Amino acid sequence: MGFYHFLNDFHFSGGQFREAAELGDPGTDQWVGTFRGKKVHGVFLLASDSTTVIDAEWAAVNQLFGSSITELYTLSAEARPGDQAGHEHFGFLDGISQPAINGFTANPAPGQSIVAPGRVLLGRDGDERMLGRPSWAKDGSFLVFRQLKQLVPEFNKFLRDNPLLLPGLTPEQGSELLGARMVGRWKSGAPVDLAPVFDDPTLAQDPMRNNNFDFSYPGEDLASNQTRCPFSAHIRKTAPRADFRSGNPEHHIVRAGIPYDPEGIGF
């Protein structure tokens, strides 16, 4: 097409297959066969509340590109229904903590990280490799596609078999607390840093409070205190907040996930 293709990013040009070990994958033999070392040049993401709309859009894509593309793999996903809308497959409310993009995000919420636009968009302020990018890539971004198989029944069984035994808690509540401490949030989305023993759905629904914490408290040793949120909790590993001296680590992503397989399989 006459484009200069190198985007000055060796991770992107090398692809995930080359760096599988660094990603922590147990082995590419467990990958979907399509992605084992083959050249996948593009991914189309089609989203709608209607499968009819998605089918029509996919037909339009095929008509537009014709024989210039070959479909290698298709994965259908579906948001969870009813009161589980917005929750991921383990049942935890998802998408609460995303970075605010300076100059793009209106009214960032308390506790929300604010990052330079170049951390997400190529060719913008904060893009450390801006000078090595082709001009046509400006305002583009890098998409990482990962399909993960996660064991929902096994996770739930582990929680049931290992409830945290605290005074005043039933075994069921102890299991819920264990799950919350593993994730760093209750299933409602309330952070354990602010609701350390019992869920607080009202807190979870308040965008002015549900992300306004940094794991630090006056008079407590940040480097050793885990009474609220453990160091190993998912949200603390992915966004350490005050655990990093700057309070705002440089490597942010905008993440979106969706369950696949029909509802009820594995739940």
C-alpha atoms as an extended CHARMM CRD file, in Angstrom:
* protein
*
       267  EXT
         1         1  MET       CA              0.0000000000        0.0000000000        0.0000000000  PROA      1               0.0000000000
         2         2  GLY       CA              3.0430000000        2.2440000000       -0.0370000000  PROA      2               0.0000000000
         3         3  PHE       CA              3.0960000000        2.7990000000        3.7290000000  PROA      3               0.0000000000
         4         4  TYR       CA              6.2570000000        2.8540000000        5.7900000000  PROA      4               0.0000000000
         5         5  HSD       CA              5.3260000000        0.0970000000        8.1870000000  PROA      5               0.0000000000
         6         6  PHE       CA              7.8820000000        0.2300000000       11.0120000000  PROA      6               0.0000000000
         7         7  LEU       CA              6.2740000000        2.0630000000       13.9370000000  PROA      7               0.0000000000
         8         8  ASN       CA              9.4660000000        2.3160000000       16.0070000000  PROA      8               0.0000000000
         9         9  ASP       CA              8.2730000000       -0.3390000000       18.4250000000  PROA      9               0.0000000000
        10        10  PHE       CA             10.0680000000       -3.6770000000       18.4160000000  PROA      10              0.0000000000
        11        11  HSD       CA              7.5120000000       -5.2990000000       20.7350000000  PROA      11              0.0000000000
        12        12  PHE       CA              4.7780000000       -4.5320000000       18.2290000000  PROA      12              0.0000000000
        13        13  SER       CA              6.7320000000       -5.6270000000       15.1700000000  PROA      13              0.0000000000
        14        14  GLY       CA              7.9410000000       -8.7940000000       16.9180000000  PROA      14              0.0000000000
        15        15  GLY       CA              4.5170000000       -9.8090000000       18.1550000000  PROA      15              0.0000000000
        16        16  GLN       CA              3.3760000000      -11.7770000000       21.1890000000  PROA      16              0.0000000000
        17        17  PHE       CA              4.5360000000      -15.1340000000       19.8520000000  PROA      17              0.0000000000
        18        18  ARG       CA              8.1760000000      -14.0750000000       20.0200000000  PROA      18              0.0000000000
        19        19  GLU       CA              7.7780000000      -12.7930000000       23.5830000000  PROA      19              0.0000000000
        20        20  ALA       CA              5.4950000000      -15.5090000000       24.9630000000  PROA      20              0.0000000000
        21        21  ALA       CA              7.9400000000      -16.4410000000       27.7250000000  PROA      21              0.0000000000
        22        22  GLU       CA              8.1930000000      -12.8390000000       28.9070000000  PROA      22              0.0000000000
        23        23  LEU       CA              4.3900000000      -12.6930000000       29.0250000000  PROA      23              0.0000000000
        24        24  GLY       CA              4.3470000000      -15.6020000000       31.4670000000  PROA      24              0.0000000000
        25        25  ASP       CA              2.5570000000      -17.9780000000       29.1090000000  PROA      25              0.0000000000
        26        26  PRO       CA              3.2260000000      -21.6180000000       30.0490000000  PROA      26              0.0000000000
        27        27  GLY       CA              3.8820000000      -22.5010000000       26.4210000000  PROA      27              0.0000000000
        28        28  THR       CA              2.6130000000      -21.5560000000       23.0070000000  PROA      28              0.0000000000
        29        29  ASP       CA              1.4630000000      -25.1510000000       22.5000000000  PROA      29              0.0000000000
        30        30  GLN       CA             -1.5690000000      -24.0690000000       24.5470000000  PROA      30              0.0000000000
        31        31  TRP       CA             -2.2900000000      -21.1100000000       22.2890000000  PROA      31              0.0000000000
        32        32  VAL       CA             -5.0950000000      -21.1370000000       19.7510000000  PROA      32              0.0000000000
        33        33  GLY       CA             -3.4300000000      -22.6940000000       16.7120000000  PROA      33              0.0000000000
        34        34  THR       CA             -4.0180000000      -19.6720000000       14.4960000000  PROA      34              0.0000000000
        35        35  PHE       CA             -1.6600000000      -17.5420000000       16.5800000000  PROA      35              0.0000000000
        36        36  ARG       CA              1.2640000000      -19.9570000000       16.8840000000  PROA      36              0.0000000000
        37        37  GLY       CA              3.9130000000      -18.0970000000       14.9510000000  PROA      37              0.0000000000
        38        38  LYS       CA              1.6850000000      -17.1850000000       12.0400000000  PROA      38              0.0000000000
        39        39  LYS       CA              1.4970000000      -13.7340000000       10.5820000000  PROA      39              0.0000000000
        40        40  VAL       CA             -1.7510000000      -12.1950000000       11.7550000000  PROA      40              0.0000000000
        41        41  HSD       CA             -1.8070000000       -8.7490000000       10.1950000000  PROA      41              0.0000000000
        42        42  GLY       CA             -5.0180000000       -7.3300000000       11.5870000000  PROA      42              0.0000000000
        43        43  VAL       CA             -7.8520000000       -7.7080000000       14.0680000000  PROA      43              0.0000000000
        44        44  PHE       CA            -11.3770000000       -6.3810000000       13.5820000000  PROA      44              0.0000000000
        45        45  LEU       CA            -13.4230000000       -5.6690000000       16.7140000000  PROA      45              0.0000000000
        46        46  LEU       CA            -17.1620000000       -5.4950000000       16.0840000000  PROA      46              0.0000000000
        47        47  ALA       CA            -19.4470000000       -4.6370000000       18.9950000000  PROA      47              0.0000000000
        48        48  SER       CA            -23.1850000000       -4.0930000000       19.1850000000  PROA      48              0.0000000000
        49        49  ASP       CA            -26.2360000000       -4.9900000000       21.2440000000  PROA      49              0.0000000000
        50        50  SER       CA            -27.4950000000       -6.8470000000       18.1700000000  PROA      50              0.0000000000
        51        51  THR       CA            -25.9260000000       -9.8610000000       16.4620000000  PROA      51              0.0000000000
        52        52  THR       CA            -27.7980000000       -8.8160000000       13.3200000000  PROA      52              0.0000000000
        53        53  VAL       CA            -25.8610000000       -5.5420000000       13.2670000000  PROA      53              0.0000000000
        54        54  ILE       CA            -22.5690000000       -7.3530000000       13.8390000000  PROA      54              0.0000000000
        55        55  ASP       CA            -23.2770000000       -9.8030000000       11.0090000000  PROA      55              0.0000000000
        56        56  ALA       CA            -24.1400000000       -6.9180000000        8.6860000000  PROA      56              0.0000000000
        57        57  GLU       CA            -20.9730000000       -5.0230000000        9.6090000000  PROA      57              0.0000000000
        58        58  TRP       CA            -18.8110000000       -8.0890000000        9.0810000000  PROA      58              0.0000000000
        59        59  ALA       CA            -20.3910000000       -8.6100000000        5.6690000000  PROA      59              0.0000000000
        60        60  ALA       CA            -19.5710000000       -4.9790000000        4.8470000000  PROA      60              0.0000000000
        61        61  VAL       CA            -15.9400000000       -5.4750000000        5.9220000000  PROA      61              0.0000000000
        62        62  ASN       CA            -15.6150000000       -8.5250000000        3.6970000000  PROA      62              0.0000000000
        63        63  GLN       CA            -17.1830000000       -6.6970000000        0.7860000000  PROA      63              0.0000000000
        64        64  LEU       CA            -14.8050000000       -3.7680000000        1.2580000000  PROA      64              0.0000000000
        65        65  PHE       CA            -11.6060000000       -5.8190000000        1.4520000000  PROA      65              0.0000000000
        66        66  GLY       CA            -12.6490000000       -8.6970000000       -0.7900000000  PROA      66              0.0000000000
        67        67  SER       CA             -9.9230000000      -11.2130000000       -1.5740000000  PROA      67              0.0000000000
        68        68  SER       CA             -7.1880000000       -8.9820000000       -0.1190000000  PROA      68              0.0000000000
        69        69  ILE       CA             -7.7850000000      -10.4770000000        3.3460000000  PROA      69              0.0000000000
        70        70  THR       CA             -8.2370000000      -14.0140000000        4.6400000000  PROA      70              0.0000000000
        71        71  GLU       CA            -10.2480000000      -14.7260000000        7.7800000000  PROA      71              0.0000000000
        72        72  LEU       CA             -8.1320000000      -16.9120000000       10.0740000000  PROA      72              0.0000000000
        73        73  TYR       CA            -10.0730000000      -16.9300000000       13.3160000000  PROA      73              0.0000000000
        74        74  THR       CA            -13.3260000000      -15.6620000000       14.8180000000  PROA      74              0.0000000000
        75        75  LEU       CA            -14.1770000000      -15.3370000000       18.5010000000  PROA      75              0.0000000000
        76        76  SER       CA            -17.6900000000      -14.4470000000       19.6050000000  PROA      76              0.0000000000
        77        77  ALA       CA            -18.1340000000      -12.8280000000       23.0050000000  PROA      77              0.0000000000
        78        78  GLU       CA            -21.1030000000      -11.5390000000       24.9300000000  PROA      78              0.0000000000
        79        79  ALA       CA            -21.5720000000       -9.2190000000       27.8960000000  PROA      79              0.0000000000
        80        80  ARG       CA            -23.1650000000      -10.8210000000       30.9200000000  PROA      80              0.0000000000
        81        81  PRO       CA            -26.9300000000      -10.3700000000       31.3750000000  PROA      81              0.0000000000
        82        82  GLY       CA            -29.1460000000       -8.8200000000       34.0320000000  PROA      82              0.0000000000
        83        83  ASP       CA            -27.5410000000       -7.6650000000       37.2560000000  PROA      83              0.0000000000
        84        84  GLN       CA            -24.2230000000       -9.0630000000       36.0230000000  PROA      84              0.0000000000
        85        85  ALA       CA            -23.9850000000       -6.4890000000       33.2350000000  PROA      85              0.0000000000
        86        86  GLY       CA            -20.5740000000       -4.8370000000       33.4590000000  PROA      86              0.0000000000
        87        87  HSD       CA            -19.1800000000       -7.6860000000       35.5590000000  PROA      87              0.0000000000
        88        88  GLU       CA            -16.4620000000       -9.9990000000       34.3160000000  PROA      88              0.0000000000
        89        89  HSD       CA            -16.7650000000      -13.7820000000       34.3140000000  PROA      89              0.0000000000
        90        90  PHE       CA            -15.7730000000      -14.2160000000       37.9840000000  PROA      90              0.0000000000
        91        91  GLY       CA            -18.5620000000      -11.8060000000       38.9290000000  PROA      91              0.0000000000
        92        92  PHE       CA            -16.5160000000       -8.6980000000       39.7760000000  PROA      92              0.0000000000
        93        93  LEU       CA            -17.5480000000       -5.3000000000       38.4190000000  PROA      93              0.0000000000
        94        94  ASP       CA            -15.0850000000       -4.4070000000       35.6790000000  PROA      94              0.0000000000
        95        95  GLY       CA            -13.6700000000       -1.2860000000       34.0720000000  PROA      95              0.0000000000
        96        96  ILE       CA            -13.7030000000        0.9410000000       37.1630000000  PROA      96              0.0000000000
        97        97  SER       CA            -10.1240000000        2.1710000000       37.0470000000  PROA      97              0.0000000000
        98        98  GLN       CA             -9.0130000000        3.5340000000       33.6810000000  PROA      98              0.0000000000
        99        99  PRO       CA             -6.4920000000        6.3280000000       33.1430000000  PROA      99              0.0000000000
       100       100  ALA       CA             -7.7660000000        9.7810000000       32.2610000000  PROA      100             0.0000000000
       101       101  ILE       CA             -6.1490000000       11.1890000000       29.1140000000  PROA      101             0.0000000000
       102       102  ASN       CA             -4.9900000000       14.7640000000       29.6110000000  PROA      102             0.0000000000
       103       103  GLY       CA             -6.8060000000       17.0180000000       27.1680000000  PROA      103             0.0000000000
       104       104  PHE       CA             -9.3200000000       14.3250000000       26.2260000000  PROA      104             0.0000000000
       105       105  THR       CA            -11.0020000000       13.1740000000       29.4500000000  PROA      105             0.0000000000
       106       106  ALA       CA            -13.4420000000       15.7000000000       30.8690000000  PROA      106             0.0000000000
       107       107  ASN       CA            -13.6310000000       15.9390000000       34.6670000000  PROA      107             0.0000000000
       108       108  PRO       CA            -11.3660000000       13.0950000000       35.8400000000  PROA      108             0.0000000000
       109       109  ALA       CA            -12.6970000000       11.3900000000       38.9550000000  PROA      109             0.0000000000
       110       110  PRO       CA            -10.8580000000       11.5790000000       42.2920000000  PROA      110             0.0000000000
       111       111  GLY       CA             -8.0690000000        9.0180000000       42.3770000000  PROA      111             0.0000000000
       112       112  GLN       CA             -8.0300000000        8.5530000000       38.6160000000  PROA      112             0.0000000000
       113       113  SER       CA             -4.5420000000        8.6130000000       37.0960000000  PROA      113             0.0000000000
       114       114  ILE       CA             -4.0560000000       11.4110000000       34.5730000000  PROA      114             0.0000000000
       115       115  VAL       CA             -1.6040000000       10.5720000000       31.8060000000  PROA      115             0.0000000000
       116       116  ALA       CA             -0.1780000000       12.4600000000       28.8570000000  PROA      116             0.0000000000
       117       117  PRO       CA             -2.0200000000       11.6790000000       25.6110000000  PROA      117             0.0000000000
       118       118  GLY       CA              1.1480000000       10.2060000000       24.1070000000  PROA      118             0.0000000000
       119       119  ARG       CA              0.9640000000        7.3510000000       26.6040000000  PROA      119             0.0000000000
       120       120  VAL       CA             -1.9860000000        6.0630000000       24.6040000000  PROA      120             0.0000000000
       121       121  LEU       CA             -1.9720000000        7.9150000000       21.2660000000  PROA      121             0.0000000000
       122       122  LEU       CA              0.9960000000        7.8810000000       18.9080000000  PROA      122             0.0000000000
       123       123  GLY       CA              2.5430000000       11.1940000000       17.9510000000  PROA      123             0.0000000000
       124       124  ARG       CA              1.0960000000       13.1090000000       20.8800000000  PROA      124             0.0000000000
       125       125  ASP       CA              2.7970000000       14.7780000000       23.8320000000  PROA      125             0.0000000000
       126       126  GLY       CA              4.2680000000       12.0580000000       26.0240000000  PROA      126             0.0000000000
       127       127  ASP       CA              5.0550000000        9.6480000000       23.1780000000  PROA      127             0.0000000000
       128       128  GLU       CA              8.7630000000        9.0610000000       23.8350000000  PROA      128             0.0000000000
       129       129  ARG       CA              9.2970000000        7.6050000000       20.3530000000  PROA      129             0.0000000000
       130       130  MET       CA              7.3450000000       10.2590000000       18.5000000000  PROA      130             0.0000000000
       131       131  LEU       CA             10.2500000000       11.2040000000       16.2250000000  PROA      131             0.0000000000
       132       132  GLY       CA             10.5390000000        7.6650000000       14.9210000000  PROA      132             0.0000000000
       133       133  ARG       CA              6.8900000000        7.2430000000       13.9810000000  PROA      133             0.0000000000
       134       134  PRO       CA              5.5440000000        7.6290000000       10.4310000000  PROA      134             0.0000000000
       135       135  SER       CA              3.2130000000       10.6090000000       10.0470000000  PROA      135             0.0000000000
       136       136  TRP       CA              0.2430000000        8.4560000000        9.0340000000  PROA      136             0.0000000000
       137       137  ALA       CA              0.3240000000        6.7380000000       12.4510000000  PROA      137             0.0000000000
       138       138  LYS       CA             -0.4510000000        9.9190000000       14.4180000000  PROA      138             0.0000000000
       139       139  ASP       CA             -3.3890000000        9.4780000000       16.8160000000  PROA      139             0.0000000000
       140       140  GLY       CA             -3.2800000000        5.7240000000       16.3240000000  PROA      140             0.0000000000
       141       141  SER       CA             -2.5680000000        3.3250000000       19.1620000000  PROA      141             0.0000000000
       142       142  PHE       CA             -1.3320000000       -0.1880000000       19.8090000000  PROA      142             0.0000000000
       143       143  LEU       CA             -3.9490000000       -2.8810000000       20.3420000000  PROA      143             0.0000000000
       144       144  VAL       CA             -3.0450000000       -5.9730000000       22.3410000000  PROA      144             0.0000000000
       145       145  PHE       CA             -5.4510000000       -8.8750000000       21.8400000000  PROA      145             0.0000000000
       146       146  ARG       CA             -5.3280000000      -11.6470000000       24.4370000000  PROA      146             0.0000000000
       147       147  GLN       CA             -7.7470000000      -14.5630000000       24.7410000000  PROA      147             0.0000000000
       148       148  LEU       CA             -7.4550000000      -16.0540000000       28.2240000000  PROA      148             0.0000000000
       149       149  LYS       CA             -9.0220000000      -19.2410000000       29.5080000000  PROA      149             0.0000000000
       150       150  GLN       CA             -9.8020000000      -18.7290000000       33.1740000000  PROA      150             0.0000000000
       151       151  LEU       CA            -11.2520000000      -21.3430000000       35.4890000000  PROA      151             0.0000000000
       152       152  VAL       CA            -14.3920000000      -19.9440000000       37.0780000000  PROA      152             0.0000000000
       153       153  PRO       CA            -15.7480000000      -23.0800000000       38.8480000000  PROA      153             0.0000000000
       154       154  GLU       CA            -12.3060000000      -23.8770000000       40.2260000000  PROA      154             0.0000000000
       155       155  PHE       CA            -11.8990000000      -20.3220000000       41.5080000000  PROA      155             0.0000000000
       156       156  ASN       CA            -15.2970000000      -20.3900000000       43.2020000000  PROA      156             0.0000000000
       157       157  LYS       CA            -14.5670000000      -23.7880000000       44.7500000000  PROA      157             0.0000000000
       158       158  PHE       CA            -11.2500000000      -22.5180000000       46.1110000000  PROA      158             0.0000000000
       159       159  LEU       CA            -13.0650000000      -19.6360000000       47.8000000000  PROA      159             0.0000000000
       160       160  ARG       CA            -15.6880000000      -21.9550000000       49.2930000000  PROA      160             0.0000000000
       161       161  ASP       CA            -13.0210000000      -24.3430000000       50.5750000000  PROA      161             0.0000000000
       162       162  ASN       CA            -10.8390000000      -21.6230000000       52.1150000000  PROA      162             0.0000000000
       163       163  PRO       CA            -13.0020000000      -18.9990000000       53.8350000000  PROA      163             0.0000000000
       164       164  LEU       CA            -11.2070000000      -16.4060000000       55.9290000000  PROA      164             0.0000000000
       165       165  LEU       CA            -12.1480000000      -17.1740000000       59.5190000000  PROA      165             0.0000000000
       166       166  LEU       CA            -12.6970000000      -13.8550000000       61.2460000000  PROA      166             0.0000000000
       167       167  PRO       CA            -14.9290000000      -13.1580000000       64.2600000000  PROA      167             0.0000000000
       168       168  GLY       CA            -18.4430000000      -12.2460000000       63.1900000000  PROA      168             0.0000000000
       169       169  LEU       CA            -18.1550000000      -13.6750000000       59.6680000000  PROA      169             0.0000000000
       170       170  THR       CA            -20.0970000000      -16.6470000000       58.3520000000  PROA      170             0.0000000000
       171       171  PRO       CA            -18.1900000000      -19.1110000000       56.1410000000  PROA      171             0.0000000000
       172       172  GLU       CA            -19.9320000000      -17.6160000000       53.1050000000  PROA      172             0.0000000000
       173       173  GLN       CA            -18.8310000000      -14.1180000000       54.0970000000  PROA      173             0.0000000000
       174       174  GLY       CA            -15.3130000000      -15.4240000000       54.7230000000  PROA      174             0.0000000000
       175       175  SER       CA            -15.2220000000      -16.8370000000       51.1950000000  PROA      175             0.0000000000
       176       176  GLU       CA            -16.4290000000      -13.5460000000       49.7380000000  PROA      176             0.0000000000
       177       177  LEU       CA            -13.7580000000      -11.7020000000       51.7170000000  PROA      177             0.0000000000
       178       178  LEU       CA            -11.0310000000      -14.0150000000       50.4080000000  PROA      178             0.0000000000
       179       179  GLY       CA            -12.1170000000      -13.3310000000       46.8270000000  PROA      179             0.0000000000
       180       180  ALA       CA            -12.2490000000       -9.5990000000       47.4860000000  PROA      180             0.0000000000
       181       181  ARG       CA             -8.7230000000       -9.6090000000       48.9260000000  PROA      181             0.0000000000
       182       182  MET       CA             -7.4180000000      -11.5920000000       45.9620000000  PROA      182             0.0000000000
       183       183  VAL       CA             -8.8920000000       -9.0890000000       43.5050000000  PROA      183             0.0000000000
       184       184  GLY       CA             -8.6420000000       -5.9450000000       45.6340000000  PROA      184             0.0000000000
       185       185  ARG       CA            -12.3180000000       -5.1450000000       45.1690000000  PROA      185             0.0000000000
       186       186  TRP       CA            -15.5960000000       -6.7140000000       46.1700000000  PROA      186             0.0000000000
       187       187  LYS       CA            -17.8410000000       -8.0430000000       43.4340000000  PROA      187             0.0000000000
       188       188  SER       CA            -19.8040000000       -4.7950000000       43.6900000000  PROA      188             0.0000000000
       189       189  GLY       CA            -16.6400000000       -2.8860000000       42.7670000000  PROA      189             0.0000000000
       190       190  ALA       CA            -16.0190000000       -1.4340000000       46.2340000000  PROA      190             0.0000000000
       191       191  PRO       CA            -12.2530000000       -1.3820000000       46.9650000000  PROA      191             0.0000000000
       192       192  VAL       CA            -11.0860000000       -3.3760000000       49.9810000000  PROA      192             0.0000000000
       193       193  ASP       CA             -8.7400000000       -0.4990000000       50.7910000000  PROA      193             0.0000000000
       194       194  LEU       CA            -11.8470000000        1.4730000000       51.7970000000  PROA      194             0.0000000000
       195       195  ALA       CA            -14.1220000000       -1.4490000000       52.7480000000  PROA      195             0.0000000000
       196       196  PRO       CA            -11.6990000000       -3.9820000000       54.2530000000  PROA      196             0.0000000000
       197       197  VAL       CA            -14.0870000000       -6.5060000000       55.8590000000  PROA      197             0.0000000000
       198       198  PHE       CA            -17.5920000000       -6.0130000000       54.4710000000  PROA      198             0.0000000000
       199       199  ASP       CA            -18.8370000000       -5.0500000000       51.0230000000  PROA      199             0.0000000000
       200       200  ASP       CA            -20.1920000000       -1.5290000000       50.5170000000  PROA      200             0.0000000000
       201       201  PRO       CA            -22.3490000000       -1.3610000000       47.3530000000  PROA      201             0.0000000000
       202       202  THR       CA            -23.1090000000        2.3280000000       47.9270000000  PROA      202             0.0000000000
       203       203  LEU       CA            -19.3910000000        3.1130000000       47.8670000000  PROA      203             0.0000000000
       204       204  ALA       CA            -19.0080000000        0.9660000000       44.7680000000  PROA      204             0.0000000000
       205       205  GLN       CA            -21.5490000000        3.0390000000       42.8410000000  PROA      205             0.0000000000
       206       206  ASP       CA            -20.0160000000        6.3950000000       43.7980000000  PROA      206             0.0000000000
       207       207  PRO       CA            -17.4460000000        7.4940000000       41.1530000000  PROA      207             0.0000000000
       208       208  MET       CA            -16.2450000000       10.2320000000       43.4930000000  PROA      208             0.0000000000
       209       209  ARG       CA            -15.1480000000        7.6150000000       46.0450000000  PROA      209             0.0000000000
       210       210  ASN       CA            -14.7110000000        4.1760000000       44.4610000000  PROA      210             0.0000000000
       211       211  ASN       CA            -11.2790000000        4.9770000000       43.0300000000  PROA      211             0.0000000000
       212       212  ASN       CA            -10.1180000000        7.5870000000       45.5230000000  PROA      212             0.0000000000
       213       213  PHE       CA             -7.4940000000        5.6500000000       47.4930000000  PROA      213             0.0000000000
       214       214  ASP       CA             -3.7870000000        4.9060000000       47.2200000000  PROA      214             0.0000000000
       215       215  PHE       CA             -3.1610000000        2.1490000000       49.8490000000  PROA      215             0.0000000000
       216       216  SER       CA             -1.4850000000        4.5930000000       52.2580000000  PROA      216             0.0000000000
       217       217  TYR       CA             -2.7480000000        5.7000000000       55.6780000000  PROA      217             0.0000000000
       218       218  PRO       CA             -1.1860000000        8.1090000000       58.1950000000  PROA      218             0.0000000000
       219       219  GLY       CA              0.7250000000        6.2930000000       60.8920000000  PROA      219             0.0000000000
       220       220  GLU       CA              0.8310000000        3.0000000000       58.9900000000  PROA      220             0.0000000000
       221       221  ASP       CA              3.8620000000        1.4940000000       57.2700000000  PROA      221             0.0000000000
       222       222  LEU       CA              3.0430000000        1.3800000000       53.5640000000  PROA      222             0.0000000000
       223       223  ALA       CA              5.8410000000       -1.1170000000       52.9420000000  PROA      223             0.0000000000
       224       224  SER       CA              4.4710000000       -3.7800000000       55.2900000000  PROA      224             0.0000000000
       225       225  ASN       CA              0.8150000000       -3.1570000000       56.1340000000  PROA      225             0.0000000000
       226       226  GLN       CA             -1.6320000000       -5.4490000000       54.3370000000  PROA      226             0.0000000000
       227       227  THR       CA             -4.5780000000       -5.2460000000       56.7160000000  PROA      227             0.0000000000
       228       228  ARG       CA             -6.6870000000       -3.5920000000       54.0150000000  PROA      228             0.0000000000
       229       229  CYS       CA             -5.4290000000       -4.4890000000       50.5330000000  PROA      229             0.0000000000
       230       230  PRO       CA             -2.7710000000       -7.2160000000       50.1280000000  PROA      230             0.0000000000
       231       231  PHE       CA              0.2640000000       -6.5270000000       47.9620000000  PROA      231             0.0000000000
       232       232  SER       CA             -0.7210000000       -9.5680000000       45.8820000000  PROA      232             0.0000000000
       233       233  ALA       CA             -4.2100000000       -8.2510000000       45.0770000000  PROA      233             0.0000000000
       234       234  HSD       CA             -4.8700000000       -7.8910000000       41.3690000000  PROA      234             0.0000000000
       235       235  ILE       CA             -5.5790000000       -4.1580000000       41.4930000000  PROA      235             0.0000000000
       236       236  ARG       CA             -2.4830000000       -3.4450000000       43.5930000000  PROA      236             0.0000000000
       237       237  LYS       CA             -0.1640000000       -5.3440000000       41.2690000000  PROA      237             0.0000000000
       238       238  THR       CA             -1.5530000000       -3.6880000000       38.1530000000  PROA      238             0.0000000000
       239       239  ALA       CA             -1.7890000000       -0.1750000000       39.6660000000  PROA      239             0.0000000000
       240       240  PRO       CA              0.5070000000        0.1450000000       42.7060000000  PROA      240             0.0000000000
       241       241  ARG       CA             -0.5080000000        3.7700000000       43.3650000000  PROA      241             0.0000000000
       242       242  ALA       CA              1.4010000000        5.0390000000       46.4330000000  PROA      242             0.0000000000
       243       243  ASP       CA              3.6100000000        1.9350000000       46.4100000000  PROA      243             0.0000000000
       244       244  PHE       CA              5.4750000000        3.7520000000       43.6440000000  PROA      244             0.0000000000
       245       245  ARG       CA              7.0120000000        6.9380000000       44.9540000000  PROA      245             0.0000000000
       246       246  SER       CA              5.5750000000        9.0020000000       42.1210000000  PROA      246             0.0000000000
       247       247  GLY       CA              2.1270000000        7.5870000000       42.8380000000  PROA      247             0.0000000000
       248       248  ASN       CA              1.5890000000        7.4940000000       39.0830000000  PROA      248             0.0000000000
       249       249  PRO       CA              3.6550000000        4.8640000000       37.2480000000  PROA      249             0.0000000000
       250       250  GLU       CA              4.3350000000        5.5640000000       33.6050000000  PROA      250             0.0000000000
       251       251  HSD       CA              2.9840000000        2.4030000000       32.0310000000  PROA      251             0.0000000000
       252       252  HSD       CA             -0.7650000000        2.7880000000       31.6800000000  PROA      252             0.0000000000
       253       253  ILE       CA             -3.1440000000        1.0500000000       29.3160000000  PROA      253             0.0000000000
       254       254  VAL       CA             -6.7990000000        1.4900000000       28.4390000000  PROA      254             0.0000000000
       255       255  ARG       CA             -8.2230000000       -1.9820000000       28.9320000000  PROA      255             0.0000000000
       256       256  ALA       CA            -11.4880000000       -3.5710000000       27.8810000000  PROA      256             0.0000000000
       257       257  GLY       CA            -12.4790000000       -7.1840000000       28.4440000000  PROA      257             0.0000000000
       258       258  ILE       CA            -15.5100000000       -9.2900000000       27.6450000000  PROA      258             0.0000000000
       259       259  PRO       CA            -16.4010000000      -12.8990000000       28.5310000000  PROA      259             0.0000000000
       260       260  TYR       CA            -16.6980000000      -15.4970000000       25.8070000000  PROA      260             0.0000000000
       261       261  ASP       CA            -18.5940000000      -18.8040000000       25.7590000000  PROA      261             0.0000000000
       262       262  PRO       CA            -22.3300000000      -18.8240000000       26.5050000000  PROA      262             0.0000000000
       263       263  GLU       CA            -23.4950000000      -17.7040000000       29.9550000000  PROA      263             0.0000000000
       264       264  GLY       CA            -23.5980000000      -20.6540000000       32.3280000000  PROA      264             0.0000000000
       265       265  ILE       CA            -20.6130000000      -22.5260000000       30.8980000000  PROA      265             0.0000000000
       266       266  GLY       CA            -18.0010000000      -22.5060000000       33.6190000000  PROA      266             0.0000000000
       267       267  PHE       CA            -20.0670000000      -20.3840000000       36.0020000000  PROA      267             0.0000000000
